[in-house]
């Protein structure tokens, strides 16, 4: 999931000036920063629709693309708030899911099916590991303007959402691994693992 996007990022609900202005490039903190291990605070009602939340949402999307990721949670940029940006690139089987931001998300598993998949993290660079995740989930949350959002996600889409939502609870993908035997440096993983070369969540 190594892709790029233009520097102009539009968040639904943003006014013209907000949509056209250059987003801020944020510093992605790494494992060891205390914010990554804290439970983030819910975004309060008064922030919905505010310029501050719009700026943060746009900056998350911009930084996610600049860092070649498919997701970026606010705690990963040292903002202890419950929101994250994500997108899902197009594959042979599935269309692209455009970049979006979910605020105060709640995730519920649909059924008991689990599957393992490779994950990496922008806050834990150059490492990959096999992580079990729910195959299908339902998500409820809000937009940056406070509009209610709900969706059902399967497969890789569900994996990205679960990975990013974990960041809001101070959890990283290493905590979800059932065995450290699969943990690998990215360059070795790309060299030896069939299908290696996908991007960071």
Secondary structure, DSSP 8 states (H G I E B T S, - for coil): ------S----TT--HHHHHS---------TTSGGGGS--B---GGGTT-HHHHHHHHHHHHHHHHTTBSEEEGGGGT--BSEEEEEE---SSS--EEEEEEEEEEEEE-SS-EEEEEEEETTEEEEEEEEEEESEEEEEEE-TT--EEEEEEEHHHHHHHHHHHHHTTT--HHHH-S-GGG-EEHHHHHHHSTT----B-
